[in-house]
Amino acid sequence: MTITLTLTLTLDFTSLFVALIILIGIGYLYIRYRWLTKYSRLPVPQQGKGTPFDLHPDTGEDGNENASNYPDEFLGAFLSSIKIFG
């Protein structure tokens, strides 16, 4: 005894096009939620951990105090080190 089942599905162009648009929309929403919002779902880092970092260090009264901290031959060493690039 054999049982044979047959299913025939007939779609016109409009219903096939609507189904395709719905599948593309679902795929877009899935990709947008899963991958494109990955960084917005990260946990917020705790404040106060690590070493404090000063964005505006005290450079002195004239503001050029850091320039005197470099060695005198800084420019010469820099230029000689980039000679290998031609």
PDB file with SEQRES, HELIX, SHEET and CRYST1 records, atoms N, CA, C and O in Angstrom:
SEQRES   1 A   86  MET THR ILE THR LEU THR LEU THR LEU THR LEU ASP PHE          
SEQRES   2 A   86  THR SER LEU PHE VAL ALA LEU ILE ILE LEU ILE GLY ILE          
SEQRES   3 A   86  GLY TYR LEU TYR ILE ARG TYR ARG TRP LEU THR LYS TYR          
SEQRES   4 A   86  SER ARG LEU PRO VAL PRO GLN GLN GLY LYS GLY THR PRO          
SEQRES   5 A   86  PHE ASP LEU HIS PRO ASP THR GLY GLU ASP GLY ASN GLU          
SEQRES   6 A   86  ASN ALA SER ASN TYR PRO ASP GLU PHE LEU GLY ALA PHE          
SEQRES   7 A   86  LEU SER SER ILE LYS ILE PHE GLY                              
HELIX    1 AA1 PHE A   13  ARG A   34  1                                  22    
HELIX    2 AA2 TYR A   39  ARG A   41  5                                   3    
HELIX    3 AA3 GLU A   65  ASN A   69  5                                   5    
HELIX    4 AA4 PHE A   74  SER A   81  1                                   8    
HELIX    5 AA5 LYS A   83  PHE A   85  5                                   3    
CRYST1    1.000    1.000    1.000  90.00  90.00  90.00 P 1           1          
ATOM      1  N   MET A   1       0.824  -1.159   0.000  1.00  0.00           N  
ATOM      2  CA  MET A   1       0.000   0.000   0.000  1.00  0.00           C  
ATOM      3  C   MET A   1       0.888   1.248   0.000  1.00  0.00           C  
ATOM      4  O   MET A   1       1.687   1.436   0.917  1.00  0.00           O  
ATOM      5  N   THR A   2       0.758   2.081  -0.996  1.00  0.00           N  
ATOM      6  CA  THR A   2       1.521   3.322  -1.103  1.00  0.00           C  
ATOM      7  C   THR A   2       0.566   4.504  -1.102  1.00  0.00           C  
ATOM      8  O   THR A   2      -0.505   4.478  -1.708  1.00  0.00           O  
ATOM      9  N   ILE A   3       0.994   5.528  -0.405  1.00  0.00           N  
ATOM     10  CA  ILE A   3       0.201   6.752  -0.365  1.00  0.00           C  
ATOM     11  C   ILE A   3       1.013   7.854  -1.037  1.00  0.00           C  
ATOM     12  O   ILE A   3       2.164   8.103  -0.680  1.00  0.00           O  
ATOM     13  N   THR A   4       0.409   8.491  -1.987  1.00  0.00           N  
ATOM     14  CA  THR A   4       1.075   9.567  -2.702  1.00  0.00           C  
ATOM     15  C   THR A   4       0.315  10.860  -2.442  1.00  0.00           C  
ATOM     16  O   THR A   4      -0.885  10.960  -2.698  1.00  0.00           O  
ATOM     17  N   LEU A   5       1.045  11.849  -1.926  1.00  0.00           N  
ATOM     18  CA  LEU A   5       0.456  13.156  -1.685  1.00  0.00           C  
ATOM     19  C   LEU A   5       1.104  14.172  -2.612  1.00  0.00           C  
ATOM     20  O   LEU A   5       2.319  14.180  -2.810  1.00  0.00           O  
ATOM     21  N   THR A   6       0.288  14.998  -3.155  1.00  0.00           N  
ATOM     22  CA  THR A   6       0.787  16.016  -4.073  1.00  0.00           C  
ATOM     23  C   THR A   6       0.240  17.373  -3.632  1.00  0.00           C  
ATOM     24  O   THR A   6      -0.938  17.501  -3.301  1.00  0.00           O  
ATOM     25  N   LEU A   7       1.119  18.391  -3.632  1.00  0.00           N  
ATOM     26  CA  LEU A   7       0.705  19.739  -3.285  1.00  0.00           C  
ATOM     27  C   LEU A   7       1.121  20.658  -4.422  1.00  0.00           C  
ATOM     28  O   LEU A   7       2.290  20.700  -4.805  1.00  0.00           O  
ATOM     29  N   THR A   8       0.181  21.375  -4.942  1.00  0.00           N  
ATOM     30  CA  THR A   8       0.461  22.309  -6.025  1.00  0.00           C  
ATOM     31  C   THR A   8       0.146  23.710  -5.528  1.00  0.00           C  
ATOM     32  O   THR A   8      -0.947  23.976  -5.029  1.00  0.00           O  
ATOM     33  N   LEU A   9       1.121  24.605  -5.673  1.00  0.00           N  
ATOM     34  CA  LEU A   9       0.961  25.991  -5.257  1.00  0.00           C  
ATOM     35  C   LEU A   9       1.117  26.867  -6.482  1.00  0.00           C  
ATOM     36  O   LEU A   9       2.150  26.837  -7.151  1.00  0.00           O  
ATOM     37  N   THR A  10       0.110  27.630  -6.768  1.00  0.00           N  
ATOM     38  CA  THR A  10       0.132  28.504  -7.937  1.00  0.00           C  
ATOM     39  C   THR A  10       0.107  29.950  -7.460  1.00  0.00           C  
ATOM     40  O   THR A  10      -0.795  30.365  -6.732  1.00  0.00           O  
ATOM     41  N   LEU A  11       1.102  30.699  -7.881  1.00  0.00           N  
ATOM     42  CA  LEU A  11       1.216  32.104  -7.494  1.00  0.00           C  
ATOM     43  C   LEU A  11       1.299  32.955  -8.751  1.00  0.00           C  
ATOM     44  O   LEU A  11       1.982  32.604  -9.713  1.00  0.00           O  
ATOM     45  N   ASP A  12       0.600  34.070  -8.724  1.00  0.00           N  
ATOM     46  CA  ASP A  12       0.775  35.010  -9.820  1.00  0.00           C  
ATOM     47  C   ASP A  12       1.919  35.954  -9.458  1.00  0.00           C  
ATOM     48  O   ASP A  12       2.467  35.883  -8.358  1.00  0.00           O  
ATOM     49  N   PHE A  13       2.273  36.835 -10.389  1.00  0.00           N  
ATOM     50  CA  PHE A  13       3.434  37.701 -10.189  1.00  0.00           C  
ATOM     51  C   PHE A  13       3.236  38.640  -9.007  1.00  0.00           C  
ATOM     52  O   PHE A  13       4.188  38.889  -8.268  1.00  0.00           O  
ATOM     53  N   THR A  14       2.048  39.163  -8.804  1.00  0.00           N  
ATOM     54  CA  THR A  14       1.805  40.127  -7.729  1.00  0.00           C  
ATOM     55  C   THR A  14       1.993  39.482  -6.360  1.00  0.00           C  
ATOM     56  O   THR A  14       2.652  40.061  -5.497  1.00  0.00           O  
ATOM     57  N   SER A  15       1.442  38.325  -6.149  1.00  0.00           N  
ATOM     58  CA  SER A  15       1.587  37.674  -4.849  1.00  0.00           C  
ATOM     59  C   SER A  15       3.028  37.218  -4.612  1.00  0.00           C  
ATOM     60  O   SER A  15       3.512  37.267  -3.481  1.00  0.00           O  
ATOM     61  N   LEU A  16       3.712  36.779  -5.661  1.00  0.00           N  
ATOM     62  CA  LEU A  16       5.119  36.415  -5.529  1.00  0.00           C  
ATOM     63  C   LEU A  16       5.963  37.637  -5.199  1.00  0.00           C  
ATOM     64  O   LEU A  16       6.882  37.554  -4.384  1.00  0.00           O  
ATOM     65  N   PHE A  17       5.657  38.780  -5.827  1.00  0.00           N  
ATOM     66  CA  PHE A  17       6.386  40.012  -5.573  1.00  0.00           C  
ATOM     67  C   PHE A  17       6.145  40.502  -4.142  1.00  0.00           C  
ATOM     68  O   PHE A  17       7.086  40.939  -3.480  1.00  0.00           O  
ATOM     69  N   VAL A  18       4.931  40.438  -3.666  1.00  0.00           N  
ATOM     70  CA  VAL A  18       4.618  40.857  -2.294  1.00  0.00           C  
ATOM     71  C   VAL A  18       5.324  39.948  -1.290  1.00  0.00           C  
ATOM     72  O   VAL A  18       5.860  40.429  -0.291  1.00  0.00           O  
ATOM     73  N   ALA A  19       5.330  38.657  -1.541  1.00  0.00           N  
ATOM     74  CA  ALA A  19       6.020  37.725  -0.647  1.00  0.00           C  
ATOM     75  C   ALA A  19       7.516  38.004  -0.620  1.00  0.00           C  
ATOM     76  O   ALA A  19       8.139  37.931   0.439  1.00  0.00           O  
ATOM     77  N   LEU A  20       8.095  38.322  -1.769  1.00  0.00           N  
ATOM     78  CA  LEU A  20       9.513  38.648  -1.841  1.00  0.00           C  
ATOM     79  C   LEU A  20       9.819  39.933  -1.076  1.00  0.00           C  
ATOM     80  O   LEU A  20      10.829  40.000  -0.375  1.00  0.00           O  
ATOM     81  N   ILE A  21       8.979  40.941  -1.194  1.00  0.00           N  
ATOM     82  CA  ILE A  21       9.177  42.199  -0.475  1.00  0.00           C  
ATOM     83  C   ILE A  21       9.075  41.965   1.034  1.00  0.00           C  
ATOM     84  O   ILE A  21       9.852  42.538   1.798  1.00  0.00           O  
ATOM     85  N   ILE A  22       8.140  41.144   1.465  1.00  0.00           N  
ATOM     86  CA  ILE A  22       7.989  40.840   2.893  1.00  0.00           C  
ATOM     87  C   ILE A  22       9.227  40.111   3.410  1.00  0.00           C  
ATOM     88  O   ILE A  22       9.714  40.421   4.497  1.00  0.00           O  
ATOM     89  N   LEU A  23       9.741  39.146   2.646  1.00  0.00           N  
ATOM     90  CA  LEU A  23      10.952  38.427   3.070  1.00  0.00           C  
ATOM     91  C   LEU A  23      12.160  39.348   3.129  1.00  0.00           C  
ATOM     92  O   LEU A  23      12.973  39.237   4.047  1.00  0.00           O  
ATOM     93  N   ILE A  24      12.291  40.254   2.166  1.00  0.00           N  
ATOM     94  CA  ILE A  24      13.402  41.207   2.188  1.00  0.00           C  
ATOM     95  C   ILE A  24      13.269  42.132   3.392  1.00  0.00           C  
ATOM     96  O   ILE A  24      14.272  42.441   4.035  1.00  0.00           O  
ATOM     97  N   GLY A  25      12.066  42.579   3.710  1.00  0.00           N  
ATOM     98  CA  GLY A  25      11.850  43.437   4.876  1.00  0.00           C  
ATOM     99  C   GLY A  25      12.190  42.746   6.177  1.00  0.00           C  
ATOM    100  O   GLY A  25      12.819  43.339   7.054  1.00  0.00           O  
ATOM    101  N   ILE A  26      11.781  41.496   6.311  1.00  0.00           N  
ATOM    102  CA  ILE A  26      12.103  40.728   7.515  1.00  0.00           C  
ATOM    103  C   ILE A  26      13.617  40.530   7.621  1.00  0.00           C  
ATOM    104  O   ILE A  26      14.179  40.662   8.708  1.00  0.00           O  
ATOM    105  N   GLY A  27      14.271  40.221   6.523  1.00  0.00           N  
ATOM    106  CA  GLY A  27      15.725  40.056   6.539  1.00  0.00           C  
ATOM    107  C   GLY A  27      16.440  41.348   6.902  1.00  0.00           C  
ATOM    108  O   GLY A  27      17.417  41.328   7.651  1.00  0.00           O  
ATOM    109  N   TYR A  28      15.959  42.474   6.376  1.00  0.00           N  
ATOM    110  CA  TYR A  28      16.559  43.766   6.694  1.00  0.00           C  
ATOM    111  C   TYR A  28      16.410  44.078   8.178  1.00  0.00           C  
ATOM    112  O   TYR A  28      17.371  44.502   8.820  1.00  0.00           O  
ATOM    113  N   LEU A  29      15.225  43.874   8.724  1.00  0.00           N  
ATOM    114  CA  LEU A  29      15.010  44.156  10.140  1.00  0.00           C  
ATOM    115  C   LEU A  29      15.846  43.242  11.027  1.00  0.00           C  
ATOM    116  O   LEU A  29      16.365  43.675  12.056  1.00  0.00           O  
ATOM    117  N   TYR A  30      15.977  41.983  10.632  1.00  0.00           N  
ATOM    118  CA  TYR A  30      16.792  41.048  11.406  1.00  0.00           C  
ATOM    119  C   TYR A  30      18.258  41.485  11.417  1.00  0.00           C  
ATOM    120  O   TYR A  30      18.888  41.536  12.473  1.00  0.00           O  
ATOM    121  N   ILE A  31      18.794  41.798  10.240  1.00  0.00           N  
ATOM    122  CA  ILE A  31      20.196  42.229  10.153  1.00  0.00           C  
ATOM    123  C   ILE A  31      20.400  43.538  10.898  1.00  0.00           C  
ATOM    124  O   ILE A  31      21.402  43.709  11.593  1.00  0.00           O  
ATOM    125  N   ARG A  32      19.463  44.456  10.759  1.00  0.00           N  
ATOM    126  CA  ARG A  32      19.588  45.748  11.440  1.00  0.00           C  
ATOM    127  C   ARG A  32      19.580  45.565  12.954  1.00  0.00           C  
ATOM    128  O   ARG A  32      20.354  46.217  13.654  1.00  0.00           O  
ATOM    129  N   TYR A  33      18.736  44.709  13.462  1.00  0.00           N  
ATOM    130  CA  TYR A  33      18.678  44.527  14.912  1.00  0.00           C  
ATOM    131  C   TYR A  33      19.877  43.739  15.428  1.00  0.00           C  
ATOM    132  O   TYR A  33      20.466  44.122  16.439  1.00  0.00           O  
ATOM    133  N   ARG A  34      20.249  42.665  14.772  1.00  0.00           N  
ATOM    134  CA  ARG A  34      21.292  41.781  15.301  1.00  0.00           C  
ATOM    135  C   ARG A  34      22.698  42.343  15.143  1.00  0.00           C  
ATOM    136  O   ARG A  34      23.499  42.269  16.075  1.00  0.00           O  
ATOM    137  N   TRP A  35      23.005  42.896  13.993  1.00  0.00           N  
ATOM    138  CA  TRP A  35      24.380  43.311  13.743  1.00  0.00           C  
ATOM    139  C   TRP A  35      24.590  44.816  13.831  1.00  0.00           C  
ATOM    140  O   TRP A  35      25.627  45.247  14.334  1.00  0.00           O  
ATOM    141  N   LEU A  36      23.686  45.606  13.381  1.00  0.00           N  
ATOM    142  CA  LEU A  36      23.917  47.042  13.333  1.00  0.00           C  
ATOM    143  C   LEU A  36      23.665  47.733  14.667  1.00  0.00           C  
ATOM    144  O   LEU A  36      24.022  48.901  14.818  1.00  0.00           O  
ATOM    145  N   THR A  37      23.069  47.058  15.632  1.00  0.00           N  
ATOM    146  CA  THR A  37      22.893  47.649  16.956  1.00  0.00           C  
ATOM    147  C   THR A  37      23.738  46.932  17.999  1.00  0.00           C  
ATOM    148  O   THR A  37      23.443  47.000  19.192  1.00  0.00           O  
ATOM    149  N   LYS A  38      24.778  46.252  17.561  1.00  0.00           N  
ATOM    150  CA  LYS A  38      25.619  45.480  18.470  1.00  0.00           C  
ATOM    151  C   LYS A  38      26.312  46.391  19.486  1.00  0.00           C  
ATOM    152  O   LYS A  38      26.384  46.052  20.667  1.00  0.00           O  
ATOM    153  N   TYR A  39      26.818  47.534  19.043  1.00  0.00           N  
ATOM    154  CA  TYR A  39      27.562  48.406  19.950  1.00  0.00           C  
ATOM    155  C   TYR A  39      26.647  49.173  20.897  1.00  0.00           C  
ATOM    156  O   TYR A  39      27.077  49.548  21.988  1.00  0.00           O  
ATOM    157  N   SER A  40      25.413  49.412  20.513  1.00  0.00           N  
ATOM    158  CA  SER A  40      24.503  50.111  21.423  1.00  0.00           C  
ATOM    159  C   SER A  40      24.026  49.199  22.543  1.00  0.00           C  
ATOM    160  O   SER A  40      23.501  49.691  23.541  1.00  0.00           O  
ATOM    161  N   ARG A  41      24.188  47.900  22.412  1.00  0.00           N  
ATOM    162  CA  ARG A  41      23.775  46.966  23.450  1.00  0.00           C  
ATOM    163  C   ARG A  41      24.907  46.570  24.381  1.00  0.00           C  
ATOM    164  O   ARG A  41      24.711  45.727  25.257  1.00  0.00           O  
ATOM    165  N   LEU A  42      26.096  47.161  24.214  1.00  0.00           N  
ATOM    166  CA  LEU A  42      27.213  46.857  25.102  1.00  0.00           C  
ATOM    167  C   LEU A  42      26.960  47.448  26.482  1.00  0.00           C  
ATOM    168  O   LEU A  42      26.278  48.467  26.593  1.00  0.00           O  
ATOM    169  N   PRO A  43      27.489  46.837  27.530  1.00  0.00           N  
ATOM    170  CA  PRO A  43      27.298  47.401  28.867  1.00  0.00           C  
ATOM    171  C   PRO A  43      28.053  48.719  29.003  1.00  0.00           C  
ATOM    172  O   PRO A  43      29.100  48.919  28.387  1.00  0.00           O  
ATOM    173  N   VAL A  44      27.509  49.600  29.810  1.00  0.00           N  
ATOM    174  CA  VAL A  44      28.123  50.911  30.028  1.00  0.00           C  
ATOM    175  C   VAL A  44      29.334  50.730  30.927  1.00  0.00           C  
ATOM    176  O   VAL A  44      29.222  50.101  31.979  1.00  0.00           O  
ATOM    177  N   PRO A  45      30.495  51.267  30.540  1.00  0.00           N  
ATOM    178  CA  PRO A  45      31.682  51.111  31.386  1.00  0.00           C  
ATOM    179  C   PRO A  45      31.525  51.901  32.680  1.00  0.00           C  
ATOM    180  O   PRO A  45      30.897  52.960  32.707  1.00  0.00           O  
ATOM    181  N   GLN A  46      32.101  51.375  33.738  1.00  0.00           N  
ATOM    182  CA  GLN A  46      32.022  52.016  35.050  1.00  0.00           C  
ATOM    183  C   GLN A  46      32.972  53.201  35.098  1.00  0.00           C  
ATOM    184  O   GLN A  46      34.110  53.109  34.638  1.00  0.00           O  
ATOM    185  N   GLN A  47      32.515  54.297  35.646  1.00  0.00           N  
ATOM    186  CA  GLN A  47      33.347  55.485  35.806  1.00  0.00           C  
ATOM    187  C   GLN A  47      34.201  55.334  37.056  1.00  0.00           C  
ATOM    188  O   GLN A  47      33.805  54.681  38.021  1.00  0.00           O  
ATOM    189  N   GLY A  48      35.365  55.941  37.022  1.00  0.00           N  
ATOM    190  CA  GLY A  48      36.225  55.939  38.200  1.00  0.00           C  
ATOM    191  C   GLY A  48      37.263  54.842  38.207  1.00  0.00           C  
ATOM    192  O   GLY A  48      38.143  54.844  39.067  1.00  0.00           O  
ATOM    193  N   LYS A  49      37.193  53.906  37.282  1.00  0.00           N  
ATOM    194  CA  LYS A  49      38.192  52.847  37.238  1.00  0.00           C  
ATOM    195  C   LYS A  49      39.371  53.308  36.394  1.00  0.00           C  
ATOM    196  O   LYS A  49      39.203  54.077  35.448  1.00  0.00           O  
ATOM    197  N   GLY A  50      40.545  52.843  36.731  1.00  0.00           N  
ATOM    198  CA  GLY A  50      41.738  53.185  35.971  1.00  0.00           C  
ATOM    199  C   GLY A  50      42.395  54.440  36.516  1.00  0.00           C  
ATOM    200  O   GLY A  50      41.984  54.995  37.535  1.00  0.00           O  
ATOM    201  N   THR A  51      43.420  54.865  35.813  1.00  0.00           N  
ATOM    202  CA  THR A  51      44.141  56.049  36.246  1.00  0.00           C  
ATOM    203  C   THR A  51      43.482  57.293  35.670  1.00  0.00           C  
ATOM    204  O   THR A  51      42.961  57.256  34.556  1.00  0.00           O  
ATOM    205  N   PRO A  52      43.499  58.380  36.406  1.00  0.00           N  
ATOM    206  CA  PRO A  52      42.909  59.619  35.873  1.00  0.00           C  
ATOM    207  C   PRO A  52      43.782  60.180  34.761  1.00  0.00           C  
ATOM    208  O   PRO A  52      45.008  60.073  34.802  1.00  0.00           O  
ATOM    209  N   PHE A  53      43.153  60.761  33.799  1.00  0.00           N  
ATOM    210  CA  PHE A  53      43.865  61.290  32.635  1.00  0.00           C  
ATOM    211  C   PHE A  53      43.490  62.753  32.482  1.00  0.00           C  
ATOM    212  O   PHE A  53      42.310  63.085  32.366  1.00  0.00           O  
ATOM    213  N   ASP A  54      44.475  63.618  32.483  1.00  0.00           N  
ATOM    214  CA  ASP A  54      44.242  65.053  32.375  1.00  0.00           C  
ATOM    215  C   ASP A  54      44.378  65.464  30.919  1.00  0.00           C  
ATOM    216  O   ASP A  54      45.454  65.339  30.334  1.00  0.00           O  
ATOM    217  N   LEU A  55      43.297  65.954  30.334  1.00  0.00           N  
ATOM    218  CA  LEU A  55      43.343  66.381  28.940  1.00  0.00           C  
ATOM    219  C   LEU A  55      44.049  67.709  28.758  1.00  0.00           C  
ATOM    220  O   LEU A  55      44.541  68.002  27.668  1.00  0.00           O  
ATOM    221  N   HIS A  56      44.108  68.510  29.797  1.00  0.00           N  
ATOM    222  CA  HIS A  56      44.756  69.826  29.722  1.00  0.00           C  
ATOM    223  C   HIS A  56      45.798  69.926  30.823  1.00  0.00           C  
ATOM    224  O   HIS A  56      45.531  70.505  31.876  1.00  0.00           O  
ATOM    225  N   PRO A  57      46.986  69.368  30.591  1.00  0.00           N  
ATOM    226  CA  PRO A  57      48.002  69.426  31.642  1.00  0.00           C  
ATOM    227  C   PRO A  57      48.508  70.844  31.817  1.00  0.00           C  
ATOM    228  O   PRO A  57      48.426  71.663  30.902  1.00  0.00           O  
ATOM    229  N   ASP A  58      49.030  71.127  32.994  1.00  0.00           N  
ATOM    230  CA  ASP A  58      49.577  72.445  33.285  1.00  0.00           C  
ATOM    231  C   ASP A  58      50.905  72.584  32.560  1.00  0.00           C  
ATOM    232  O   ASP A  58      51.863  71.879  32.876  1.00  0.00           O  
ATOM    233  N   THR A  59      50.967  73.478  31.603  1.00  0.00           N  
ATOM    234  CA  THR A  59      52.176  73.643  30.797  1.00  0.00           C  
ATOM    235  C   THR A  59      53.011  74.816  31.246  1.00  0.00           C  
ATOM    236  O   THR A  59      54.028  75.112  30.619  1.00  0.00           O  
ATOM    237  N   GLY A  60      52.632  75.479  32.279  1.00  0.00           N  
ATOM    238  CA  GLY A  60      53.381  76.639  32.735  1.00  0.00           C  
ATOM    239  C   GLY A  60      52.689  77.915  32.308  1.00  0.00           C  
ATOM    240  O   GLY A  60      51.600  77.888  31.733  1.00  0.00           O  
ATOM    241  N   GLU A  61      53.328  79.022  32.593  1.00  0.00           N  
ATOM    242  CA  GLU A  61      52.705  80.311  32.318  1.00  0.00           C  
ATOM    243  C   GLU A  61      52.737  80.683  30.848  1.00  0.00           C  
ATOM    244  O   GLU A  61      51.772  81.252  30.338  1.00  0.00           O  
ATOM    245  N   ASP A  62      53.829  80.372  30.154  1.00  0.00           N  
ATOM    246  CA  ASP A  62      53.929  80.784  28.749  1.00  0.00           C  
ATOM    247  C   ASP A  62      53.318  79.771  27.785  1.00  0.00           C  
ATOM    248  O   ASP A  62      53.083  80.105  26.624  1.00  0.00           O  
ATOM    249  N   GLY A  63      53.059  78.567  28.224  1.00  0.00           N  
ATOM    250  CA  GLY A  63      52.428  77.565  27.378  1.00  0.00           C  
ATOM    251  C   GLY A  63      53.395  76.811  26.490  1.00  0.00           C  
ATOM    252  O   GLY A  63      52.977  75.868  25.819  1.00  0.00           O  
ATOM    253  N   ASN A  64      54.661  77.174  26.449  1.00  0.00           N  
ATOM    254  CA  ASN A  64      55.655  76.507  25.607  1.00  0.00           C  
ATOM    255  C   ASN A  64      56.676  75.755  26.435  1.00  0.00           C  
ATOM    256  O   ASN A  64      57.779  75.491  25.955  1.00  0.00           O  
ATOM    257  N   GLU A  65      56.346  75.411  27.637  1.00  0.00           N  
ATOM    258  CA  GLU A  65      57.286  74.726  28.505  1.00  0.00           C  
ATOM    259  C   GLU A  65      57.601  73.328  28.001  1.00  0.00           C  
ATOM    260  O   GLU A  65      58.722  72.852  28.182  1.00  0.00           O  
ATOM    261  N   ASN A  66      56.632  72.651  27.368  1.00  0.00           N  
ATOM    262  CA  ASN A  66      56.848  71.292  26.864  1.00  0.00           C  
ATOM    263  C   ASN A  66      57.844  71.261  25.720  1.00  0.00           C  
ATOM    264  O   ASN A  66      58.517  70.249  25.524  1.00  0.00           O  
ATOM    265  N   ALA A  67      57.957  72.344  24.959  1.00  0.00           N  
ATOM    266  CA  ALA A  67      58.884  72.363  23.835  1.00  0.00           C  
ATOM    267  C   ALA A  67      60.320  72.310  24.311  1.00  0.00           C  
ATOM    268  O   ALA A  67      61.185  71.815  23.590  1.00  0.00           O  
ATOM    269  N   SER A  68      60.600  72.810  25.513  1.00  0.00           N  
ATOM    270  CA  SER A  68      61.971  72.784  26.013  1.00  0.00           C  
ATOM    271  C   SER A  68      62.336  71.427  26.603  1.00  0.00           C  
ATOM    272  O   SER A  68      63.500  71.203  26.934  1.00  0.00           O  
ATOM    273  N   ASN A  69      61.389  70.527  26.743  1.00  0.00           N  
ATOM    274  CA  ASN A  69      61.677  69.204  27.290  1.00  0.00           C  
ATOM    275  C   ASN A  69      62.309  68.276  26.262  1.00  0.00           C  
ATOM    276  O   ASN A  69      62.886  67.260  26.650  1.00  0.00           O  
ATOM    277  N   TYR A  70      62.227  68.579  24.973  1.00  0.00           N  
ATOM    278  CA  TYR A  70      62.810  67.745  23.941  1.00  0.00           C  
ATOM    279  C   TYR A  70      64.313  67.986  23.874  1.00  0.00           C  
ATOM    280  O   TYR A  70      64.778  69.083  24.182  1.00  0.00           O  
ATOM    281  N   PRO A  71      65.073  66.976  23.477  1.00  0.00           N  
ATOM    282  CA  PRO A  71      66.519  67.197  23.331  1.00  0.00           C  
ATOM    283  C   PRO A  71      66.811  68.149  22.175  1.00  0.00           C  
ATOM    284  O   PRO A  71      65.992  68.333  21.275  1.00  0.00           O  
ATOM    285  N   ASP A  72      67.981  68.739  22.223  1.00  0.00           N  
ATOM    286  CA  ASP A  72      68.354  69.732  21.206  1.00  0.00           C  
ATOM    287  C   ASP A  72      68.450  69.105  19.816  1.00  0.00           C  
ATOM    288  O   ASP A  72      68.166  69.764  18.815  1.00  0.00           O  
ATOM    289  N   GLU A  73      68.837  67.874  19.756  1.00  0.00           N  
ATOM    290  CA  GLU A  73      69.015  67.233  18.455  1.00  0.00           C  
ATOM    291  C   GLU A  73      67.775  66.486  17.990  1.00  0.00           C  
ATOM    292  O   GLU A  73      67.865  65.568  17.175  1.00  0.00           O  
ATOM    293  N   PHE A  74      66.624  66.880  18.506  1.00  0.00           N  
ATOM    294  CA  PHE A  74      65.381  66.190  18.155  1.00  0.00           C  
ATOM    295  C   PHE A  74      65.118  66.247  16.658  1.00  0.00           C  
ATOM    296  O   PHE A  74      64.814  65.222  16.048  1.00  0.00           O  
ATOM    297  N   LEU A  75      65.230  67.418  16.060  1.00  0.00           N  
ATOM    298  CA  LEU A  75      64.959  67.556  14.635  1.00  0.00           C  
ATOM    299  C   LEU A  75      65.977  66.768  13.811  1.00  0.00           C  
ATOM    300  O   LEU A  75      65.613  66.148  12.811  1.00  0.00           O  
ATOM    301  N   GLY A  76      67.243  66.786  14.217  1.00  0.00           N  
ATOM    302  CA  GLY A  76      68.255  66.029  13.498  1.00  0.00           C  
ATOM    303  C   GLY A  76      68.013  64.534  13.562  1.00  0.00           C  
ATOM    304  O   GLY A  76      68.173  63.833  12.563  1.00  0.00           O  
ATOM    305  N   ALA A  77      67.628  64.039  14.733  1.00  0.00           N  
ATOM    306  CA  ALA A  77      67.330  62.617  14.881  1.00  0.00           C  
ATOM    307  C   ALA A  77      66.114  62.233  14.086  1.00  0.00           C  
ATOM    308  O   ALA A  77      66.064  61.144  13.515  1.00  0.00           O  
ATOM    309  N   PHE A  78      65.119  63.116  14.036  1.00  0.00           N  
ATOM    310  CA  PHE A  78      63.929  62.846  13.286  1.00  0.00           C  
ATOM    311  C   PHE A  78      64.218  62.772  11.790  1.00  0.00           C  
ATOM    312  O   PHE A  78      63.769  61.848  11.112  1.00  0.00           O  
ATOM    313  N   LEU A  79      64.960  63.735  11.284  1.00  0.00           N  
ATOM    314  CA  LEU A  79      65.264  63.757   9.862  1.00  0.00           C  
ATOM    315  C   LEU A  79      66.153  62.588   9.446  1.00  0.00           C  
ATOM    316  O   LEU A  79      65.984  62.034   8.360  1.00  0.00           O  
ATOM    317  N   SER A  80      67.089  62.214  10.296  1.00  0.00           N  
ATOM    318  CA  SER A  80      67.945  61.074   9.947  1.00  0.00           C  
ATOM    319  C   SER A  80      67.172  59.765   9.988  1.00  0.00           C  
ATOM    320  O   SER A  80      67.507  58.827   9.264  1.00  0.00           O  
ATOM    321  N   SER A  81      66.148  59.688  10.818  1.00  0.00           N  
ATOM    322  CA  SER A  81      65.383  58.440  10.886  1.00  0.00           C  
ATOM    323  C   SER A  81      64.432  58.288   9.705  1.00  0.00           C  
ATOM    324  O   SER A  81      64.039  57.166   9.386  1.00  0.00           O  
ATOM    325  N   ILE A  82      64.049  59.382   9.046  1.00  0.00           N  
ATOM    326  CA  ILE A  82      63.142  59.244   7.910  1.00  0.00           C  
ATOM    327  C   ILE A  82      63.895  59.210   6.581  1.00  0.00           C  
ATOM    328  O   ILE A  82      63.264  59.202   5.523  1.00  0.00           O  
ATOM    329  N   LYS A  83      65.223  59.190   6.612  1.00  0.00           N  
ATOM    330  CA  LYS A  83      65.986  59.092   5.376  1.00  0.00           C  
ATOM    331  C   LYS A  83      65.762  57.759   4.667  1.00  0.00           C  
ATOM    332  O   LYS A  83      65.938  57.666   3.452  1.00  0.00           O  
ATOM    333  N   ILE A  84      65.378  56.736   5.412  1.00  0.00           N  
ATOM    334  CA  ILE A  84      65.202  55.423   4.800  1.00  0.00           C  
ATOM    335  C   ILE A  84      63.998  55.408   3.863  1.00  0.00           C  
ATOM    336  O   ILE A  84      63.879  54.508   3.032  1.00  0.00           O  
ATOM    337  N   PHE A  85      63.108  56.387   3.983  1.00  0.00           N  
ATOM    338  CA  PHE A  85      61.939  56.453   3.107  1.00  0.00           C  
ATOM    339  C   PHE A  85      62.235  57.182   1.814  1.00  0.00           C  
ATOM    340  O   PHE A  85      61.356  57.297   0.959  1.00  0.00           O  
ATOM    341  N   GLY A  86      63.428  57.668   1.652  1.00  0.00           N  
ATOM    342  CA  GLY A  86      63.790  58.297   0.395  1.00  0.00           C  
ATOM    343  C   GLY A  86      63.780  59.779   0.527  1.00  0.00           C  
ATOM    344  O   GLY A  86      64.062  60.487  -0.439  1.00  0.00           O  
TER     345      GLY A  86                                                      
END                                                                             
